[in-house]
Each structure stands twice: as C-alpha cells, then as structure tokens.
C-alpha cells in the first residue's frame, strides 16, 4: 500500500511538471550577451520598440507623453521625435518609419515619421479616435472608432489608399501586421479571439476561437503569437499559418504576457522567477532561455535580430534597457538541431517526462495485478 501511495504521489509530481513546464530548456539557462541601460531620464519611459539601430519609446519627462529615439549608429545619441504639448503615444516601427497616435488636434490621429528622410505624414484626420498603430513596410494599420465601434483600418503608403478591414459590430482591436497579413483581437463571438486578414486575397479568417480570452497578437512571417487564458492564466501560444496548426509555447501557472517576435524567436514578460523577467523561445530549436533576471519589474519587450529592449522599474521609475546577444550565441543556436532532427524523444516517441508518468503508471498496474494473483 505504501508503494502505491508513493507511486501515486510520483505521478502527481510528474504531472505537475508536465502541465506546468514551458517548452524547451530549463528556465534557469541564460542567453549569453550584454545588458545595458538605454535611458534613465526623470519620470517614466515605456513601450519601447526596436528596428535595426533605432529604439523608440514613449517618454513622460516633460509632463506629457512624447516620443524619443535612441540611435545606435549615430554615436549612440538620444533625440526627441515628437515633443509637442499634447500626448504622442503607442509607437511602432518598421525600418526607419515610426507610426504613433497623436492628440495634437484634440483627438487621437495616426501619424508616420521617417527617421531617414525626417518627413512626417498625417495618416488619418477623422474627428473620432484612431489609435493602436502598427506598421510593416508600406502598410499601416490601426483601430478606428468612426463607426461607433472599434474597427481595423489600413493605409498603403505607396498607393495612398485607406481601407476598412473589419465591419463587424463588435470591437476589433490590438492590430499587428507583417507583409500581407493583418491580425487582431476580436470580440464578435462574445469573448476575445484572434482573427487574421490576407490583404492579397482580400480574405478574413479566424486564427483561434477558444472560449477563453486570446489577446495581444503579434506576427512575423508564418507565425502568429498571442497571450492565451484557456488554462486560467496568461500563457503564450503560437499558430503556423502554412499548416494551420496551433502550439503552446509556454503554459506555466504563472503569467506570461506581451509577446513579440523577430527572426523566428519569441520574447515575452514572464512571472515564474520573481516579479516579471524577459524570456526568449527559439521556434526552430524549441529552446527557451532567460534574457534578463536582474530586476523584478521587466515588461513590454520588443525584439529585432540579436537585440531585445524592454521597460524596467528597477530604479523606481520605468526606464529603457537593452540586451545584445553575443555573436557566438547566435551562431551556436543557428547550428543546433531540433528535437525531431536529433531524435531526443524517448524510444516510443514519448518525451522523457511523459515516459516517467507511464513508468509510474505501470508500477501501480503491476502491483494491482500481483494482488489479484494472491
């Protein structure tokens, strides 16, 4: 009987590990690289985004929200991009183009600023609110309230044409765009789901319609990533467009939130150590590592290539920090093989932890059979 109790306890522990573990390697393994503070001006600096040598963020140092930029190619200089008396918020960046929501006319409109040419473009002028901009190449998307509810709109910088993407009476928000695909959070089914729109095909389709909430989608190439509450807390999930397959990236009982993606690698803010820290997951290798655990207040990460930026409250106010991955680490990761290539699964195609569950089950089964014989 004692052996049965031990075996059942063993199964419970292993099941907890299975259900609570995130994909990839142990959370304690750190990505090799250098961390540095980008900005620590008075008051708060939040929502950083990065593209190449440019980091842009929302800054409160002058008593309202402005946008500032840090240029790593120009002697690592900091510059204010927008510093008017009204608020400029929610920056997004693609190449040298920055989009934002600007309240200079008494309501939020979408503007675009090209760092390379120093030219500013007003994208929207409707008297209702336009917010949550995102950009990829020549395509800008945002949320728009001109129809009394929140819809997704698009503007093509090449054709100078504006297009309404969604017309459902429920709210659509949190848009993201990559190439010809737009993704967003959608409430038409009575809860928060993820939908997508193919610009080339002119076709809308659902990505995930689970009864729990799916929020904050991001996209790059073939992958859509989002926050998911189906387990009762925030986890990170992923959808592969070409195959139509969905996969959990991290399903730990603590929260994982605000994902971003670049070059097939996903970063997010993770609560499993202490406070929130920045983690990274490589889709190709299935490996997960920590980026920074130096603070308990790391959030809103953004990634481009080997650089990750985030907002950090370790000094009392929100500042901007950056991690630069070592070149040797990037080369090492590129040369590693996936589990499928290395055959790291157990003989029956079962992951080692799952095999432990089955082994414990067999112990109990064999004991029960032994008792029947006596």
C-alpha positions, 0 to 999 in steps of 0.5 A: 500500500505504501508503494502505491501511495508513493507511486501515486504521489510520483505521478502527481509530481510528474504531472505537475511538471508536465502541465506546468513546464514551458517548452524547451530548456530549463528556465534557469539557462541564460542567453549569453550577451550584454545588458545595458541601460538605454535611458534613465531620464526623470519620470517614466519611459515605456513601450519601447520598440526596436528596428535595426539601430533605432529604439523608440519609446514613449517618454513622460519627462516633460509632463506629457507623453512624447516620443524619443529615439535612441540611435545606435549608429549615430554615436549612440545619441538620444533625440526627441521625435515628437515633443509637442504639448499634447500626448504622442503615444503607442509607437511602432516601427518598421525600418526607419518609419515610426507610426504613433497616435497623436492628440495634437488636434484634440483627438487621437490621429495616426501619424508616420515619421521617417527617421531617414528622410525626417518627413512626417505624414498625417495618416488619418484626420477623422474627428473620432479616435484612431489609435493602436498603430502598427506598421510593416513596410508600406502598410499601416494599420490601426483601430478606428472608432468612426463607426461607433465601434472599434474597427481595423483600418489600413493605409498603403503608403505607396498607393495612398489608399485607406481601407476598412478591414473589419465591419463587424459590430463588435470591437476589433482591436490590438492590430499587428501586421507583417507583409500581407497579413493583418491580425487582431483581437476580436470580440464578435463571438462574445469573448476575445479571439484572434482573427487574421486578414490576407490583404492579397486575397482580400480574405478574413479568417479566424486564427483561434476561437477558444472560449477563453480570452486570446489577446495581444497578437503579434506576427512575423512571417508564418507565425502568429503569437498571442497571450492565451487564458484557456488554462486560467492564466496568461500563457503564450501560444503560437499558430503556423499559418502554412499548416494551420496548426496551433502550439503552446509555447509556454503554459506555466501557472504563472503569467506570461504576457506581451509577446513579440517576435523577430527572426523566428524567436519569441520574447515575452514578460514572464512571472515564474522567477520573481516579479516579471523577467524577459524570456526568449523561445527559439521556434526552430530549436524549441529552446527557451532561455532567460534574457534578463533576471536582474530586476523584478519589474521587466515588461513590454519587450520588443525584439529585432535580430540579436537585440531585445529592449524592454521597460524596467522599474528597477530604479523606481521609475520605468526606464529603457534597457537593452540586451545584445546577444553575443555573436557566438550565441547566435551562431551556436543556436543557428547550428543546433538541431531540433528535437525531431532532427536529433531524435531526443524523444524517448524510444516510443516517441514519448518525451522523457517526462511523459515516459516517467508518468507511464513508468509510474503508471505501470508500477501501480498496474503491476502491483494491482495485478500481483494482488489479484494473483494472491 
